[in-house]
Amino acid sequence: MIKFNQACKAYLSHTKALDNLTLHIKPGEFVSIVGQSGSGKTTMVKCLIGEERLDSGQILVGDWDITRLSSNEIPYLRRQIGVIFQDFKLLPKKTLAENVAFALQVCGKSNKKINAVVPQLMKIVGLSEQMDRYPHEVSGGEQQRTAIARALVYQPKILLADEPTGNLDSINAEEIIELLQKINKFGTTVILVTHNREIVNNLNRRVLTISDGKLVSDQAKGKYLI
Amino acid sequence: MFLSLARIIKFGFQDVWRNFWLSLATIMILILTLFSVNLLLSLKIIGQAAVDNLKNRVDISIYLRQGVSEDKIMSLKARLANLNNVQEVKYVSQAEALQSFQNRHQNNPEIMQALEQLDKNPLTSSLTVKPVNPDNYDQLIEDLNKIQDPVIDSRNFQDNKELLNKINSVTKKINDIALAISLIFLLIMLLVIFNSVKLAIYSHRQEIVIMKLVGASNFFIKAPFLFSSLIYTLAGVILTAVIFYPFLSLLQPYLDTFFFGYNIDLLTYFNKNWWQIMGLQTIGTGLVNLLASYIAVGKYSKI
């Protein structure tokens, strides 16, 4: 599904964010990527969604080489990979349903399709009753669920979760992880980038540990090692 | 396709509305720019009309001896008419000259009284020579000086050319200043639009981030900002027309009084050339605004 082949990326400070990183994530997997701050996790995420380019090496998503995408091709990549972040990235002046609908509107989907898809997604993430609320009126967990619903609007094969529980308490964090597992059961590959030892240990799924831009550990049913 | 276009238009209007004060300031600058351009155009038209009018009034008078037979006068008239650069030679008899003089000074009782005290008509008959091209005035005077005829009493080669040169010079200066002021306003307009779009992008940075995140095309992200610059253009052009026409209507009576007999009608000129003037201003302003927006969007939408 996703392949990093000898991926290298350095910033102007000559720090190697990715140093010959090679890994392979299979379709339908639930993979946790762990590592200390500055280990290269975020760079990996950025390269995967076309926000950064590799200096050398290759990234494949399915059969698609996304290493050197043009700026016009990046939107198509981002419709294939759903992404959620620690800060939710919701528009405060739109309701939860409007936030989800916005993702479809800006990509030219018809109102008919939007009206059909949005309630379904809100139901999947358990927010049918909160659709008309604004982000500041709901909990952090519910905001993250909305972000997940938005990430799923194009039925992506990959869901990339970059520190999704970073701003949540343990109960909400647990609920989000359960939701991600549910999505994974439907066949979506989930990549969870996290610092949360407890979550990683409880998941008991594949864990990739990154340090100084290199893959230092790959455990099929791993634990948080660092 | 049409749905995307409709949403781009909707988002464009939202940009303008949500940044109301910024949009208002931008449109005000556009109105100031276009108003000054139209004002300078009016000045150019007035200047040109005054120069043309003055050029038509440039003529040379040759005064004739009294008591000369009409045959000799007509013979001289024919000689003058044959000269190069002579458009028309008009014979003004003693009686006509007196009538014209009386008409000119009818409001001056002292002159009229002095005229009445004279027994006879003190004015002489004359031949008035009108040049084809007032710019060749010197050549015509040279040609006229070569003609020696006993019929001629005196020649009044009052140098209108100097006056013409002065007016031409003033008109040229007005045009140059107009061009410079227009260019300055154009530059201001460019910078203002650039900053407006920059601020609009800044206030929408969250939306832009999300649009990019969910895979909106670059065109869809940028187009609303380009469209809002077109809204500024149209609003600016329309509001300028709305303000400028009443201004012209108020100005016209003053122009009629000040330039009496010059036939300067700005309203008619603007009405006749309405589409040309407004069309060119819309296209020109639209292109400048699009350019400024395009640069701003390219530079600042990479969030």
Interface residues (C-beta under 8 A of the other chain):
Chain A: I49 S71 N72 I74 P75 Y76 L77 R78 R79 V83 K89 L91 F102 A103 Q105 V106 C107 G108 S110 R150 V153 Y154
Chain B: M1 L3 S4 R7 Q206 E207 V209 I210 M211 K212 L213 V214 G215 A216 S217 N218 F220 I221
